[in-house]
Amino acid sequence: MTASGWIQLALYVGILALLTKPMGLFLVKVLDARGRTFLDPVIKPVERLMYRILGVDPQTEYNWKQYAVAMLLFSLVSCIFTYAILRLQACLPWYGAAQGHLSTVMTPDLAFNTAVSFTTNTNWQSYGGENTMSYFSQMVGLASHNFFSAATGIAIAAALVRAIARDKAKTIGNFWVDLVRINLYVLIPVCIVYALFLVSQGMIQNFRPYTDITVLEQAPATTQPAVQTLQMGPMASQVAIKMLGTNGGGYANANAAHPFENPTPLSNFIQMLSIFLIPSGLTYYLGRTVKSQKHGWAVWASMAVLFIGATTVCWWAESRGNPHFAELGVVQTGGNMEGKEVRFGIFNSALFANITTDASCGAVNSMHDSYTPLGGMMPMLNIQLGEIIFGGVGAGLYGMLVFVVVTIFIAGLMVGRTPEYLGKKIEAYDVKTASLAILILTHSILIFTAWACISDWGRAGLNNNGPHGFSEMLYAYSSAAGNNGSAFAGLNTNTPWWNTTMALAMLFGRFLMIVPIIALAGSLAGKKRIPQSAGSFPVSGVTFVVLLVGTILIAGALTFLPALALGPIVEHFLMTNTTQLF
């Protein structure tokens, strides 16, 4: 653990904190339909046109049931649209540019898994982009979902925050207005600038056919020069939204470790920063909207504490390396470099791994399956906690607010008073909806993992036995239900059973969790705000941060510690037992 690593970590957190307020202020203007932005002269006419096309009255607001139905119907239609593109890609434009290199067939189960994956902002990939996807599928089928699913997450967070801020209201906003404004004012403009920056760093953006080049060495068993095929395509535009929207699907199979997807140290840093940019700004949006900026910063601080803690543990574990290599006479300079890009090294790999799993991003610049047991456990635990440590765009904030409600309820029990959050009583219905959202995530992970462990189809995908094989299964369903998309990629999941069960886990982790949260929003919106008194539990300051962080860790430990003990924890003890190699 080097001084340069600590400096980079401090620099990252410091820049993120500085960007939080301006991003939050801009989100306040965008998510308040009456707010004006500097983009209005250009985008306002387009916004009005979109409402006419959709047949939406922007002045009409929805109650929580109408909001949930609109969100579910939009997601269903867009999922079917993407499934059709994937199944018919050979009949659609831009297929010929990569046709000779597409070797993986989009079977019904793989297309279903992929369509659900991108609809739910998971972007799990049971395939390699280079040998599976046409340019049309990448641009129209997948990239469009990167915008839609990201905007949906932000819209749900905005609806919940509005509900907290309102007094005896029956509505929580208009889903279609939120969807249109988030895309037109935030995601599309930022991604245009972001993609141009990535191109300036050397990232490709074209529609050229795959390119064959002659390399210096000879082909095996011949005297002919070897030929290497370079993937082409519209990569920068895809990478910009996959990072900003915390989607994470790799255009190339190597994802952000690929030199085309991540050309320079600067592109690596900006990609990490862009993952947290909107989630961090949403905490400021929370504070400004509920008229308690200290509360917004307290939520930000809670996220930052968990982020720094997990990153430090992962970095420490990877810096120590594997003692068995020393027994074999292999010198590990600086720690465990297996599965890591030498351009980024151990610290930037550990930092990226924790950022991408704190958020529901899933993009990777190193192989998580090659991490040490405790190093790999931290990204897994980040997902299992609900990806609320800044989290996915929108999803991190509404997931954290669920834990805030639970924390306030526990605090009320401790002091013997009716729980109260920002002037609103927290009652049985609110606690039940919050608890249901948490339980859906945990049950989706653990039940599907248990099913795979006892099934022939589940074990057939393993390349590793013992605790590491179990960790691969647990990580896969954690990633699916948590809508993350990263993997312990020693597991083959491109089979009908794996594709189908993981798609179901993605659906449960996204929509069965969102519906109770929207119901919670409806309940909070209808409550009367009462003046806070001396007996109200403060939702800012060190005490609140400690209690919130403690509640999150206790809930995660009680739920997942037994499973983690069977996987990475026991593997760690096997690794540190240096008296035997196996």
DOMAR-193804 format. One line per 4 residues: their letters; for each residue x, y, z of C-alpha. Coordinates in pm, whole numbers, plus 50000, padded with zeros to 5 digits. Layout:
! residues N
A> X:Y:Z; ...
This chain:
! residues 582
MTAS> 50000:50000:50000; 50191:50296:49864; 50181:50671:49925; 50086:50726:49560
GWIQ> 49780:50509:49611; 49666:50710:49914; 49718:51033:49719; 49511:50901:49429
LALY> 49233:50790:49664; 49227:51130:49835; 49229:51302:49495; 48938:51091:49373
VGIL> 48722:51151:49682; 48812:51522:49686; 48719:51581:49320; 48399:51381:49365
ALLT> 48302:51598:49664; 48372:51917:49466; 48151:51801:49177; 47863:51695:49403
KPMG> 47710:52041:49452; 47714:52162:49090; 47580:51827:48970; 47314:51833:49240
LFLV> 47204:52188:49158; 47169:52098:48792; 46963:51789:48883; 46734:52007:49096
KVLD> 46656:52218:48787; 46608:51915:48562; 46395:51708:48800; 46179:52007:48887
ARGR> 45982:52043:48564; 45951:52417:48629; 46325:52466:48663; 46517:52647:48389
TFLD> 46859:52538:48265; 47113:52690:48027; 47014:52420:47776; 46651:52536:47754
PVIK> 46686:52747:47434; 46807:52442:47241; 46631:52152:47412; 46295:52297:47521
PVER> 46143:52272:47169; 46262:51910:47147; 46110:51839:47488; 45771:51978:47381
LMYR> 45788:51770:47062; 45856:51455:47264; 45548:51517:47479; 45333:51555:47168
ILGV> 45472:51231:47022; 45409:51045:47348; 45068:51205:47396; 45167:51323:47744
DPQT> 45040:51628:47930; 45346:51747:48124; 45122:51925:48377; 44952:51601:48482
EYNW> 45104:51410:48773; 45054:51047:48876; 44984:50876:49205; 45222:50600:49302
KQYA> 45023:50322:49132; 44999:50512:48802; 45370:50597:48822; 45459:50230:48881
VAML> 45238:50106:48596; 45390:50357:48351; 45741:50250:48452; 45660:49878:48421
LFSL> 45487:49911:48083; 45774:50116:47940; 46027:49861:48063; 45826:49570:47922
VSCI> 45789:49723:47576; 46156:49825:47557; 46262:49476:47668; 46056:49312:47392
FTYA> 46199:49562:47143; 46557:49467:47235; 46481:49094:47231; 46349:49127:46877
ILRL> 46661:49316:46763; 46892:49051:46908; 46704:48763:46749; 46682:48937:46410
QACL> 47022:49108:46399; 47129:48914:46087; 46841:49082:45900; 46914:49433:46027
PWYG> 47162:49701:45912; 47535:49705:45994; 47552:49330:46034; 47797:49274:45752
AAQG> 48075:49489:45907; 48138:49224:46172; 47957:48926:46018; 48262:48713:45954
HLST> 48368:48743:46316; 48034:48676:46489; 48065:48318:46610; 47824:48313:46906
VMTP> 47461:48248:46810; 47194:48456:46982; 46983:48166:47105; 46641:48240:47259
DLAF> 46769:48199:47615; 47078:48417:47553; 46868:48686:47382; 46619:48677:47672
NTAV> 46897:48705:47927; 47060:48995:47739; 46736:49187:47680; 46640:49156:48048
SFTT> 46995:49241:48151; 47001:49574:47969; 46639:49657:48061; 46720:49621:48430
NTNW> 47045:49823:48411; 47238:49502:48491; 47424:49453:48162; 47533:49102:48251
QSYG> 47690:48946:47944; 47705:48571:47889; 47884:48644:47561; 48177:48839:47418
GENT> 48079:49157:47236; 48340:49105:46963; 48195:48773:46845; 47824:48819:46917
MSYF> 47686:49169:46854; 47638:49359:46528; 47684:49736:46523; 47305:49780:46502
SQMV> 47253:49560:46809; 47519:49751:47001; 47394:50098:46907; 47016:50062:46883
GLAS> 46940:49761:47099; 47187:49795:47385; 47297:50159:47393; 46936:50281:47387
HNFF> 46866:50072:47696; 47169:50226:47864; 46987:50559:47840; 46639:50425:47922
SAAT> 46732:50214:48226; 46955:50485:48371; 46681:50746:48333; 46430:50509:48494
GIAI> 46649:50470:48803; 46693:50847:48840; 46317:50897:48793; 46232:50655:49076
AAAL> 46479:50830:49308; 46329:51168:49218; 45978:51040:49286; 46080:50916:49632
VRAI> 46256:51242:49720; 45955:51445:49605; 45733:51230:49824; 45947:51304:50128
ARDK> 45939:51677:50054; 45564:51708:49988; 45289:51767:50242; 44966:51565:50220
AKTI> 45009:51511:49845; 44844:51245:49632; 45095:51250:49347; 45470:51192:49311
GNFW> 45538:51328:48962; 45497:51221:48600; 45712:50926:48488; 45714:51031:48122
VDLV> 45821:51386:48204; 46098:51257:48426; 46212:51011:48158; 46221:51275:47884
RINL> 46390:51548:48086; 46658:51321:48233; 46756:51199:47887; 46738:51534:47707
YVLI> 46900:51753:47972; 47144:51519:48149; 47236:51191:47984; 47249:51282:47614
PVCI> 47432:51620:47642; 47689:51491:47892; 47750:51176:47688; 47814:51376:47370
VYAL> 48090:51572:47544; 48212:51261:47725; 48234:51055:47404; 48436:51330:47231
FLVS> 48677:51330:47525; 48716:50951:47500; 48788:50978:47127; 49056:51236:47208
QGMI> 49219:50976:47433; 49236:50723:47149; 48906:50535:47180; 48759:50422:46847
QNFR> 48427:50549:46708; 48350:50425:46358; 48141:50186:46151; 48433:50024:45967
PYTD> 48455:49647:45914; 48677:49450:46151; 49039:49505:46047; 49296:49231:45989
ITVL> 49659:49329:46047; 49980:49133:45994; 50191:49102:46306; 50563:49031:46335
EQAP> 50560:48676:46464; 50485:48375:46247; 50168:48173:46269; 50214:47842:46459
ATTQ> 50355:47554:46252; 50385:47771:45939; 50625:48012:45781; 50347:48262:45713
PAVQ> 50309:48583:45915; 50034:48573:46176; 49720:48782:46130; 49535:48953:46414
TLQM> 49181:49084:46385; 49105:49420:46547; 48750:49497:46653; 48605:49817:46510
GPMA> 48277:49996:46576; 48105:50284:46759; 48277:50224:47092; 48317:50572:47245
SQVA> 47945:50651:47234; 47866:50318:47403; 48132:50353:47672; 48025:50709:47761
IKML> 47669:50609:47856; 47769:50275:48007; 47985:50461:48261; 47775:50773:48319
GTNG> 47456:50565:48342; 47623:50297:48559; 47528:50033:48301; 47865:49869:48254
GGYA> 47823:49631:47962; 48153:49594:47781; 48164:49670:47409; 48461:49431:47409
NANA> 48478:49118:47622; 48777:49252:47818; 48567:49558:47909; 48760:49852:48056
AHPF> 49083:49649:48054; 49075:49661:47671; 49306:49933:47533; 49030:50052:47297
ENPT> 48777:50088:47582; 49025:50242:47825; 49324:50386:47639; 49503:50602:47901
PLSN> 49539:50659:48278; 49334:50978:48233; 49051:50790:48062; 49064:50536:48347
FIQM> 49032:50810:48613; 48753:50995:48430; 48561:50670:48377; 48578:50598:48750
LSIF> 48471:50953:48829; 48179:50942:48586; 48040:50628:48752; 47983:50814:49081
LIPS> 47905:51158:48933; 47525:51142:48912; 47475:50924:49225; 47686:51169:49425
GLTY> 47497:51467:49284; 47166:51307:49379; 47256:51329:49749; 47281:51706:49711
YLGR> 46953:51702:49518; 46802:51517:49817; 46920:51778:50066; 46808:52073:49854
TVKS> 46464:51925:49779; 46378:51828:50139; 46525:52161:50262; 46785:51993:50480
QKHG> 47123:52017:50311; 47294:51875:50618; 47089:51558:50573; 47202:51530:50211
WAVW> 47565:51561:50314; 47512:51308:50595; 47388:51054:50340; 47689:51138:50120
ASMA> 47925:51092:50416; 47772:50752:50498; 47830:50641:50142; 48186:50775:50145
VLFI> 48273:50593:50471; 48155:50260:50331; 48330:50322:49999; 48667:50411:50153
GATT> 48648:50120:50397; 48576:49856:50131; 48837:49998:49893; 49102:49997:50163
VCWW> 49036:49633:50261; 49041:49521:49896; 49361:49715:49825; 49527:49574:50137
AESR> 49435:49216:50047; 49562:49252:49690; 49884:49422:49806; 49966:49125:50030
GNPH> 49931:48874:49749; 49911:48496:49779; 50164:48329:50013; 50156:48009:49809
FAEL> 50343:48181:49528; 50640:48232:49762; 50643:47859:49836; 50667:47798:49463
GVVQ> 50958:48039:49434; 50758:48309:49253; 50831:48664:49367; 50519:48887:49387
TGGN> 50650:49239:49350; 50397:49468:49508; 50125:49206:49553; 49879:49002:49347
MEGK> 49905:49110:48983; 49722:48808:48842; 49429:48920:48627; 49525:49288:48642
EVRF> 49617:49523:48360; 49981:49627:48407; 49893:49981:48291; 49675:50029:48600
GIFN> 49837:49811:48867; 49697:49695:49198; 49560:50017:49347; 49374:50138:49038
SALF> 49237:49787:48988; 49110:49769:49346; 48970:50122:49325; 48789:50051:48998
ANIT> 48655:49717:49132; 48499:49883:49435; 48360:50182:49245; 48195:49961:48986
TDAS> 48037:49733:49250; 47939:50015:49485; 47748:50148:49186; 47537:49912:48975
CGAV> 47788:49953:48694; 47975:49627:48651; 48240:49761:48414; 48580:49616:48508
NSMH> 48944:49696:48434; 49069:49375:48600; 48952:49016:48652; 48768:48990:48987
DSYT> 48794:48611:48970; 49174:48645:49005; 49157:48853:49323; 49262:48712:49658
PLGG> 48970:48572:49861; 48924:48880:50080; 49001:49114:49791; 48729:48950:49582
MMPM> 48488:48939:49876; 48469:49319:49902; 48321:49379:49553; 48080:49092:49621
LNIQ> 47975:49241:49957; 47932:49585:49797; 47667:49435:49569; 47503:49235:49848
LGEI> 47456:49547:50061; 47226:49669:49784; 47473:49884:49588; 47376:50180:49801
IFGG> 47732:50315:49835; 47662:50596:49588; 47511:50313:49386; 47359:50309:49042
VGAG> 47213:50629:48902; 46901:50672:49113; 46906:50317:49244; 47179:50399:49495
LYGM> 46983:50687:49646; 46648:50512:49672; 46819:50202:49810; 46997:50413:50071
LVFV> 46672:50590:50164; 46519:50249:50233; 46795:50192:50489; 46738:50545:50625
VVTI> 46375:50453:50696; 46485:50132:50872; 46748:50325:51068; 46494:50586:51181
FIAG> 46259:50306:51288; 46535:50140:51494; 46629:50475:51650; 46266:50531:51748
LMVG> 46252:50191:51917; 46574:50265:52106; 46441:50588:52261; 46077:50479:52292
RTPE> 45932:50739:52054; 45731:50720:51732; 45988:50716:51450; 45994:51042:51256
YLGK> 46181:51132:50937; 46205:51498:50835; 45873:51577:51000; 45689:51266:50879
KIEA> 45587:50977:51101; 45732:50641:51002; 45453:50390:51052; 45409:50015:51010
YDVK> 45326:50034:50639; 45645:50229:50567; 45865:49984:50755; 45699:49688:50583
TASL> 45759:49828:50234; 46119:49915:50317; 46182:49571:50467; 46017:49401:50169
AILI> 46253:49579:49930; 46554:49457:50130; 46422:49101:50161; 46351:49069:49788
LTHS> 46716:49137:49708; 46854:48897:49968; 46612:48617:49884; 46680:48650:49511
ILIF> 47053:48609:49571; 47048:48328:49825; 46764:48115:49686; 46896:48113:49329
TAWA> 47250:48039:49453; 47125:47747:49663; 46928:47613:49366; 47233:47626:49139
CISD> 47453:47455:49400; 47228:47148:49426; 47153:47123:49053; 47349:46949:48780
WGRA> 47299:47246:48546; 47445:47479:48809; 47757:47277:48879; 47813:47206:48509
GLNN> 47917:47566:48454; 48197:47557:48712; 48563:47564:48621; 48665:47566:48988
NGPH> 48553:47337:49268; 48541:47396:49643; 48488:47735:49806; 48602:47933:49503
GFSE> 48347:47759:49282; 48079:47845:49537; 48202:48206:49538; 48162:48218:49160
MLYA> 47799:48107:49190; 47726:48344:49477; 47886:48635:49292; 47689:48557:48974
YSSA> 47348:48575:49143; 47456:48868:49361; 47550:49052:49042; 47224:48955:48871
AGNN> 46986:49039:49156; 47187:49349:49243; 47170:49461:48877; 47549:49498:48866
GSAF> 47674:49285:48577; 48034:49217:48683; 48140:48856:48736; 48377:48602:48880
AGLN> 48417:48501:48519; 48551:48151:48572; 48186:48043:48554; 48021:47951:48223
TNTP> 47666:48090:48235; 47578:48068:47866; 47342:47773:47907; 46961:47771:47901
WWNT> 46927:47719:48278; 47185:47978:48378; 47058:48236:48128; 46697:48191:48237
TMAL> 46748:48185:48614; 46983:48482:48605; 46731:48677:48395; 46466:48604:48658
AMLF> 46703:48718:48934; 46761:49043:48742; 46387:49104:48705; 46322:49035:49073
GRFL> 46614:49252:49185; 46497:49546:48973; 46120:49554:48952; 46006:49357:49258
MIVP> 46229:49590:49457; 46118:49911:49284; 45744:49857:49332; 45757:49855:49717
IIAL> 45980:50165:49700; 45725:50349:49485; 45456:50238:49730; 45668:50383:50010
AGSL> 45686:50707:49812; 45309:50716:49785; 45274:50666:50158; 45526:50935:50249
AGKK> 45376:51184:50002; 45036:51158:50169; 45166:51225:50521; 45134:51561:50690
RIPQ> 45463:51730:50772; 45488:51825:51137; 45740:52064:51292; 46049:51889:51423
SAGS> 46094:51908:51797; 46371:51846:52048; 46258:51485:52061; 46303:51429:51688
FPVS> 46597:51210:51596; 46849:51422:51403; 46915:51298:51050; 47245:51479:51015
GVTF> 47570:51476:51206; 47807:51205:51322; 47550:51013:51530; 47319:50964:51234
VVLL> 47606:50862:51004; 47733:50605:51255; 47385:50460:51312; 47309:50444:50938
VGTI> 47641:50279:50852; 47598:50037:51144; 47247:49940:51033; 47368:49870:50679
LIAG> 47663:49659:50795; 47460:49464:51051; 47186:49390:50799; 47445:49275:50546
ALTF> 47644:49071:50796; 47342:48892:50940; 47212:48806:50594; 47521:48713:50395
LPAL> 47791:48620:50648; 47699:48248:50651; 47723:48233:50270; 48046:48434:50264
ALGP> 48190:48200:50528; 48140:47907:50289; 48310:48092:50004; 48574:48365:50028
IVEH> 48630:48347:50404; 48711:47975:50415; 48914:48019:50096; 49118:48287:50271
FLMT> 49201:48050:50556; 49298:47780:50307; 49522:48031:50127; 49697:48147:50446
NTTQ> 49760:47787:50558; 50110:47784:50412; 50190:47430:50532; 50013:47282:50232
LF> 49931:47395:49882; 49597:47217:49843
